[in-house]
Amino acid sequence: MLDYKDIIIKHYGLGLSGREIAKQLNASKSGVNDFLTAFEKCGTLSFPLPEGITNYAIANHVYGVAQSQQARDSGFAHPDFEDVYRQMHSRKNMTLNYLWNRYLQDCLNAGTRAYQYRHFCKCYARWCEENKETMHFTAVPGQKMEVDFAGKTFHLVDHMTGELLEIVVFVAVLPYSQYIYAEGMASTKEPQWISVNNHALQYFGGVPQLVVCDNCKQAVIANRDWIAPELNKDYAEWAEHYHTVILPAKVRKPRYKSSVENSVGILEKGIFHDLEDCEFFSLEQFNNKLWDLLEKLNNASFKKKDYSRTHYWQAEREALQPLPESPYEYMERRVAKVSSDYHIRFDNAYYSVGREYLHKEVLVRASVSTVKIYTKEGKLICQWPRATSRSQWSTDPSHLPQDYREFSGWNAAFFTRKAMTVGPNTVEVIKRILASRKFEVQTYRMCQGVLSFSKKYGNAALEETCKQALAYGKVTYTFVKNRIAAVAGELGTEARARSVNEARNKGAFVMGTESMDINNLLSRSQELAQGKRKGGDK
């Protein structure tokens, strides 16, 4: 279907010929000229066009019926799809099935033939495709929030290095009140995306039923058919936490989020110019300036109206769902293995897990404040406050067996025996490390680390380093780690340890990649089998 409104405006408003219009619209010249001829003969419509008129209405005036319906069997009653569209977008929980049943009843009362439901839906979809771009959309209070990134970016100057860092602006809007929220982002990764969405809901004072977003990777993994898009896992959990639904727009279809597109345009044509004239040295400084300008915009009255966005938002806020007690927190996800000390390591800290999970893999989900540990099947094992410093240990005594000193392969006796093969100073260091924590298991990794230096630097270097640690009163793994290389260099033991390792590995055969080729392996297997048969024949 031709865009009749565009043809009329280009011809009568801009003075373009039918040939020029056809070239711009990639349409046939005869089709454009035929329409202009029919429009000039139309007695009920003229230029300028009435405000809000659709292509469908123009076709009715010019041709007496929309062109897409001219081939329709006149024996069927044609539904009023303009009214159907209005009902679908203005009444909550309205369905096409309900409207078709009402149309069917009207046809039965009038004694006319009605479309079957499937054909009714097909015709309505075609009508929407031809007319929805110019239809007026009636927003419902509290129904949805639209979010997107602005195309315009800004820069801040790093006060330490002088480097220019890019700022991307996130924009959210409530379509009913046109109340706008915006925030600058130095990073657009998932944690920051979740954070700005939280801030938008807090700014609006409630949660809408729907969130319409663009198909950015922070929100959508795949959106091939629009019906069942694959959402980013974090964003899906964010929606579940707030009891809302994510509805991504169709790919490359900005009209599906027209309100936020319009809001971005308003910002870019207005307050973004004020921001361009400023120089920023921190993200906080940029956002404070942005929010000051945004507050003025939301409080300013609409043109030809006495009310502002804030006025309509105050009414719309009553229709929003209440915010939960706490905002959603972005979760880091890791897989960890429970070590012999009944702890897992996550983000340079240690957390105990029940003894029944010893040497098993577990799932870790951590927010800013909490670390939760699950089985691989998704069952919660335990949770801990997140560590606030490196190498912090969190241990629950109930996670340890009563005789854990003998139960585990790692225990005090094990490390003491290994230290005795090095020397008395090393034994003393190990004993002090074992006694340095409330729970002995918290020291096992440090003991293992200290003793492992003997492989690289030799027993003599480790024994001397432990002697110095005792003399200086610094009996820690960190002291041994930082000092032993220098001690080994002074004693010359590092080179000897290296030569011992080389001698130990001397004569080792390294396989080439071709030796593991499947054809070579099969060929070798056949040779061995044939050789065995020949040996048996003898």
C-alpha positions in Angstrom: 0.0 0.0 0.0 1.3 3.4 -0.9 1.9 6.0 1.8 -0.9 8.3 0.6 -0.2 11.0 3.2 3.4 11.3 2.2 2.5 11.5 -1.5 0.0 14.3 -0.9 2.4 16.3 1.3 5.3 16.0 -1.2 3.1 16.9 -4.2 1.0 19.8 -2.8 3.4 21.0 0.0 6.7 20.6 -1.7 5.7 20.8 -5.3 7.3 17.6 -6.4 6.1 15.8 -9.5 4.7 12.3 -9.6 8.0 11.1 -11.2 10.1 12.6 -8.4 7.8 11.2 -5.7 7.9 7.7 -7.2 11.7 7.8 -7.3 11.9 8.9 -3.6 9.4 6.3 -2.4 10.7 3.5 -4.7 7.2 3.1 -6.2 5.8 3.0 -9.7 5.3 6.4 -11.4 1.9 5.3 -12.8 0.7 4.2 -9.3 1.6 7.6 -7.8 0.1 9.6 -10.7 -3.1 7.5 -10.7 -3.6 8.2 -7.0 -3.0 12.0 -7.5 -5.5 12.0 -10.3 -8.1 10.2 -8.1 -7.3 12.5 -5.2 -8.0 15.6 -7.3 -11.4 14.2 -8.3 -12.3 13.4 -4.7 -14.9 15.8 -3.5 -14.7 15.0 0.2 -11.0 15.5 0.8 -8.5 18.2 -0.1 -5.1 19.6 0.9 -4.2 20.4 3.7 -5.3 17.1 5.2 -7.3 16.9 8.4 -5.2 16.3 11.5 -4.7 12.7 12.5 -6.1 11.2 9.3 -4.8 7.7 8.3 -3.8 6.2 5.0 -6.8 3.9 5.5 -9.2 6.9 5.8 -7.6 8.6 2.7 -8.2 5.4 0.7 -11.8 5.4 1.8 -12.3 9.0 0.7 -10.5 8.6 -2.6 -11.5 5.1 -3.7 -14.6 4.6 -1.6 -12.8 1.6 0.2 -9.3 0.8 1.2 -7.4 -0.6 -1.7 -6.3 -3.7 0.2 -10.0 -4.5 0.7 -11.2 -3.9 -2.9 -10.8 -7.6 -3.8 -12.8 -8.7 -0.8 -16.0 -10.6 -1.3 -18.7 -8.0 -0.8 -20.9 -10.7 0.8 -18.8 -10.5 4.0 -19.2 -7.8 6.6 -15.9 -5.9 6.9 -14.8 -5.3 10.5 -14.1 -1.8 11.8 -10.4 -2.4 12.4 -9.8 1.2 13.5 -12.1 0.6 16.4 -10.5 -2.8 17.0 -7.1 -1.1 17.2 -8.4 1.5 19.6 -10.0 -1.1 21.9 -6.8 -3.2 21.9 -4.7 -0.3 23.0 -6.9 1.6 25.4 -8.6 -1.2 27.4 -6.7 -3.3 29.8 -6.6 -7.1 29.1 -8.5 -6.8 25.8 -8.1 -9.7 23.3 -8.7 -10.2 19.6 -10.8 -13.3 20.4 -13.2 -11.2 22.5 -13.5 -8.5 19.8 -14.0 -11.2 17.1 -16.8 -12.8 19.1 -18.5 -9.3 19.4 -18.1 -8.8 15.6 -19.5 -12.3 15.0 -22.6 -11.5 17.1 -23.2 -8.2 15.3 -23.1 -10.1 12.0 -25.6 -12.7 13.3 -27.9 -9.9 14.4 -27.6 -8.1 11.0 -27.9 -11.3 9.0 -24.5 -10.8 7.2 -21.6 -13.2 6.7 -18.7 -12.9 9.1 -15.0 -13.8 8.7 -13.6 -16.8 10.5 -11.4 -15.9 13.5 -8.2 -16.8 11.7 -9.0 -14.6 8.7 -10.2 -11.8 11.0 -6.8 -11.8 12.7 -4.9 -12.0 9.4 -6.9 -9.0 8.0 -6.3 -7.0 11.2 -2.6 -7.7 11.1 -2.5 -6.5 7.5 -4.5 -3.4 8.4 -2.1 -2.6 11.3 0.9 -3.0 9.0 -0.6 -0.4 6.6 -1.9 2.1 9.1 -0.3 1.8 12.6 2.5 4.2 11.7 0.0 7.1 11.6 -2.4 5.8 14.3 -2.7 7.8 17.5 -1.6 5.7 20.5 -3.6 6.1 23.7 -1.3 5.3 26.6 -2.7 3.6 29.7 -1.5 5.0 33.1 1.1 2.7 34.8 1.0 0.2 32.0 4.6 0.4 30.7 8.0 2.0 30.9 10.2 2.4 27.8 14.0 2.4 28.0 16.8 3.0 25.6 20.2 4.6 25.1 20.5 8.0 23.6 22.5 8.2 20.4 24.4 11.3 21.6 27.4 10.6 23.8 29.5 12.9 26.0 33.0 12.9 27.4 34.5 13.5 30.8 38.2 14.3 31.5 40.0 11.9 33.8 41.6 14.3 36.3 44.5 11.9 36.9 45.6 11.1 33.4 43.8 13.7 31.3 42.2 10.9 29.2 38.8 11.4 27.6 36.3 8.8 28.8 33.0 8.3 27.0 29.6 8.8 28.7 26.5 7.0 27.4 23.1 8.3 28.4 20.4 5.9 29.5 16.8 7.2 29.0 13.5 5.9 30.5 10.0 7.3 30.1 6.4 6.5 31.3 4.4 6.9 28.0 1.2 8.1 29.7 2.7 11.1 31.6 5.8 11.4 29.3 7.8 11.7 32.6 11.5 11.3 31.7 14.4 9.9 33.6 18.0 9.9 32.3 21.4 9.0 33.7 25.0 9.0 32.4 26.9 5.7 32.3 30.7 5.3 32.1 30.1 1.6 31.4 27.2 -0.2 29.8 27.9 -3.6 31.1 25.2 -5.7 32.9 25.9 -4.4 36.5 25.6 -0.8 35.4 22.5 -1.6 33.2 20.7 -3.2 36.2 21.7 -0.2 38.3 20.2 2.4 36.0 17.0 0.4 35.6 16.7 0.3 39.4 17.3 4.1 39.6 14.6 4.7 37.0 12.0 2.7 39.0 13.0 4.6 42.1 12.6 7.9 40.3 9.2 7.0 39.0 8.1 5.8 42.4 6.7 2.4 41.3 6.8 -0.5 38.9 4.9 -0.6 35.5 3.3 -3.8 34.2 5.6 -3.9 31.2 9.1 -2.7 30.3 9.7 -2.1 26.6 13.4 -2.1 25.8 15.6 -2.1 22.7 17.4 -5.2 21.6 20.7 -4.3 23.3 22.9 -7.2 24.5 22.4 -6.1 28.2 18.7 -6.9 27.8 18.2 -9.4 25.0 20.3 -12.3 23.8 18.2 -13.2 20.7 14.9 -11.8 19.3 14.3 -13.6 16.1 10.6 -13.7 15.9 9.6 -11.1 18.6 7.0 -13.6 20.1 9.5 -15.5 22.3 12.7 -13.5 22.7 15.6 -14.9 24.7 16.3 -12.4 27.5 19.6 -11.8 29.3 19.4 -13.9 32.4 20.2 -11.1 34.8 17.6 -8.8 33.2 15.0 -11.6 33.3 15.7 -12.1 37.0 15.5 -8.3 37.5 12.0 -8.3 36.0 11.0 -11.3 38.2 12.2 -9.4 41.3 10.0 -6.4 40.4 7.0 -8.5 39.2 7.1 -6.9 35.8 7.4 -8.3 32.2 10.2 -7.5 29.7 8.8 -6.9 26.2 11.6 -6.1 23.7 10.7 -4.1 20.6 10.9 -5.6 17.2 14.3 -5.5 15.7 14.8 -2.2 13.7 11.2 -1.1 14.5 11.5 2.1 16.6 7.7 2.7 16.6 7.4 -0.1 19.1 9.1 2.2 21.6 8.0 5.5 20.2 7.7 7.3 23.5 11.4 6.8 24.5 12.5 7.6 20.9 10.5 10.9 21.2 12.0 11.6 24.6 15.6 11.0 23.3 14.8 13.5 20.5 13.6 16.1 23.1 16.7 15.7 25.2 19.0 15.9 22.1 17.3 19.0 20.8 17.2 20.6 24.2 19.2 20.0 27.4 21.9 18.0 25.6 23.0 21.3 24.0 23.5 22.8 27.5 25.6 19.7 28.5 27.8 20.1 25.5 28.9 23.6 26.7 30.2 22.1 30.0 33.4 20.3 30.8 33.1 17.4 33.3 35.7 15.7 35.4 33.5 13.0 37.0 30.4 11.0 36.2 28.8 12.3 39.4 29.3 15.9 38.2 27.8 15.1 34.8 24.7 13.4 36.3 24.1 16.2 38.8 24.0 18.7 36.0 21.8 16.3 33.9 19.3 15.8 36.7 19.0 19.6 37.4 18.1 20.2 33.7 15.8 17.2 33.7 13.9 18.4 36.7 13.2 21.7 34.9 12.1 19.9 31.8 9.6 17.6 33.7 8.2 20.6 35.6 7.8 22.8 32.5 4.3 23.0 31.1 3.5 21.4 27.7 3.0 23.7 24.8 -0.6 24.8 24.6 -1.3 23.1 28.0 -1.4 24.3 31.6 0.1 21.1 32.9 3.5 19.5 33.1 4.9 16.0 32.9 5.2 16.1 36.7 1.5 16.8 37.0 0.5 13.8 34.9 3.1 11.6 36.6 1.7 12.4 40.1 -1.6 10.9 38.8 0.1 8.0 37.0 2.2 7.1 40.1 -1.0 5.8 41.8 -1.4 3.2 39.0 2.1 1.8 39.3 2.8 -1.3 41.3 4.7 -0.7 44.6 8.4 -1.0 44.8 9.8 -4.1 46.7 11.4 -3.6 50.1 14.9 -3.8 48.6 16.2 -3.2 45.0 17.4 -6.0 42.8 21.1 -6.7 43.2 23.2 -7.8 40.3 24.6 -11.3 40.8 28.1 -12.5 39.9 28.1 -16.2 39.0 31.0 -18.6 39.4 31.7 -22.4 39.7 34.0 -23.3 42.6 35.3 -26.5 44.1 35.3 -27.3 47.8 38.9 -27.8 48.8 40.3 -30.1 51.5 39.9 -27.3 54.1 36.1 -27.3 53.5 36.2 -23.9 52.0 35.7 -22.4 48.5 37.7 -19.4 47.2 35.7 -16.6 45.6 37.0 -13.1 44.9 40.2 -13.6 47.0 38.2 -14.6 50.1 37.2 -18.0 51.6 33.8 -19.3 52.6 33.1 -22.6 54.4 30.7 -25.2 53.0 29.2 -28.3 54.6 31.6 -31.3 54.8 29.3 -33.5 52.7 30.3 -31.3 49.7 34.1 -31.9 50.2 35.9 -31.9 46.8 32.6 -31.3 44.9 31.9 -28.4 42.5 29.3 -25.8 43.7 27.7 -22.7 42.2 28.4 -19.3 43.6 26.1 -16.3 43.2 27.3 -13.1 44.8 25.8 -9.7 45.1 27.5 -6.6 46.5 26.6 -7.7 50.1 25.9 -11.4 50.0 27.6 -14.6 48.8 25.2 -17.6 48.2 26.4 -21.1 47.5 24.3 -23.6 45.7 24.6 -27.2 44.5 24.9 -27.8 40.8 21.2 -28.7 40.9 20.3 -25.3 42.3 19.7 -26.1 46.0 20.9 -23.4 48.4 23.6 -24.8 50.7 24.5 -21.7 52.7 25.0 -18.0 52.4 27.6 -15.5 53.8 28.0 -11.8 54.1 30.5 -10.8 51.4 34.0 -10.4 52.5 35.2 -6.8 52.9 39.0 -7.5 52.6 41.3 -9.8 50.7 42.1 -13.2 52.2 39.2 -12.9 54.7 37.9 -16.2 56.0 34.3 -17.0 56.9 33.9 -20.3 58.7 30.9 -22.0 60.3 32.0 -24.6 62.9 29.0 -26.8 62.0 30.5 -27.2 58.5 33.5 -29.0 59.9 33.5 -32.6 61.2 34.4 -32.9 64.9 37.6 -34.8 64.1 38.4 -32.7 61.0 42.1 -32.7 62.0 42.2 -36.4 61.1 39.3 -36.6 58.7 40.8 -34.6 55.9 43.9 -35.4 53.8 45.1 -32.0 54.9 45.7 -31.8 58.7 48.3 -30.6 61.2 50.1 -34.0 61.2 50.3 -34.0 57.4 51.9 -30.6 57.2 54.2 -31.2 60.2 55.5 -34.4 58.7 56.3 -32.6 55.4 58.0 -29.8 57.3 60.3 -32.2 59.2 61.8 -33.3 55.8 63.0 -29.6 55.4 64.3 -28.6 58.8 63.4 -27.5 62.4 62.9 -23.9 61.5 60.3 -24.9 58.9 58.6 -27.1 61.4 58.3 -24.2 63.9 56.9 -21.9 61.2 54.3 -24.5 60.2 53.3 -25.0 63.8 52.9 -21.2 64.4 50.9 -20.8 61.2 48.6 -23.7 62.2 47.9 -21.9 65.5 47.4 -18.5 63.9 43.7 -18.7 63.1 40.6 -19.5 65.1 40.0 -22.6 63.0 43.0 -24.6 62.0 41.5 -25.4 58.6 41.8 -21.7 57.7 45.6 -22.1 57.7 46.0 -25.2 55.5 46.3 -23.4 52.3 49.1 -21.2 53.8 50.9 -24.2 55.0 50.7 -25.9 51.6 51.9 -22.7 50.0 55.0 -22.4 52.3 56.0 -26.0 51.8 55.6 -25.8 48.0 58.5 -23.4 47.8 60.9 -26.3 48.5 60.2 -27.7 45.0 61.3 -24.4 43.3 64.0 -23.1 45.6 65.2 -26.2 47.5 65.0 -27.2 51.2 68.0 -25.2 52.2 66.6 -21.9 51.0 63.2 -22.6 52.6 64.8 -23.5 55.9 66.9 -20.3 55.9 63.9 -18.2 55.0 61.9 -19.8 57.9 64.8 -19.1 60.2 64.7 -15.4 59.2 61.0 -15.3 59.6 61.3 -16.5 63.2 64.1 -14.0 63.9 62.2 -11.0 62.6 58.9 -12.1 64.2 57.1 -12.3 60.8 55.9 -15.8 60.6 53.5 -15.5 57.7 53.1 -17.0 54.2 53.5 -13.5 52.7 57.0 -13.0 54.3 58.2 -16.4 53.1 56.9 -15.7 49.6 58.5 -12.3 49.3 61.8 -13.3 50.8 62.7 -16.8 49.6 63.8 -15.8 46.1 66.5 -13.4 47.5 67.6 -16.1 50.0 67.8 -18.7 47.2 69.9 -16.3 45.1 72.3 -15.7 48.0 72.7 -19.4 48.6 72.7 -20.3 44.9 70.1 -23.0 45.6 67.7 -21.9 43.0 70.0 -23.0 40.2 70.7 -26.3 41.9 66.9 -26.9 42.3 66.4 -26.1 38.7 69.2 -28.6 37.6 67.6 -31.3 39.8 64.2 -30.8 38.1 65.9 -30.9 34.7 67.7 -34.1 35.6 64.5 -35.6 36.9 62.8 -34.8 33.6 65.8 -35.8 31.4 65.0 -38.4 28.8 61.3 -37.6 28.8 59.7 -38.0 25.5 57.3 -35.3 24.3 54.6 -36.6 21.8 53.9 -34.6 18.7 50.3 -33.7 17.8 50.4 -36.1 14.8 50.9 -39.1 17.2 47.3 -38.6 18.4 45.8 -38.5 14.9 43.0 -41.0 14.6 44.4 -42.5 11.4 47.8 -43.0 12.9 46.3 -44.7 16.0 44.2 -47.0 13.9 47.2 -47.9 11.7 49.3 -48.6 14.8 46.5 -50.7 16.3 46.3 -52.8 13.1 50.1 -53.3 13.0 50.1 -54.5 16.6 47.1 -56.9 15.9 48.8 -58.4 12.8 52.1 -58.8 14.7 50.3 -60.6 17.5 48.6 -63.0 15.0 51.9 -63.8 13.3 53.5 -64.5 16.6 50.7 -66.9 17.5 51.0 -68.7 14.1 54.6 -69.4 14.9 
